[in-house]
Amino acid sequence: MPTWLGSFFAFDAPTIELRAPVCAGIYVLWRSGRWICVGASENVRVRLMAILKGDDECVSREMPSNFGFEVIERADRREARRAQLVLDLVPICP
């Protein structure tokens, strides 16, 4: 059973600018009941904006409609949470 319990927001520039944190964390991208991507970043907002602009071919092809995030400052905890979500959610894009 998936362990993502966070909120989802529209995956568009205005919403990312308004909702995504300017700090370290993990993020998920989703569309129509399909998990597209689980990632980790030192700056979630910057990473999501880069993805939105097309810097990940797989994610761009899958056209996510929503994103969610968790703020996790410590790198080891962030990577552990990302790895667990990848196992649980089995996203389309690595």
Helices and strands as residue ranges (DSSP letters): E 9-10, H 13-19, E 25-31, E 34-41, H 44-52, H 57-62, E 66-71, H 75-89
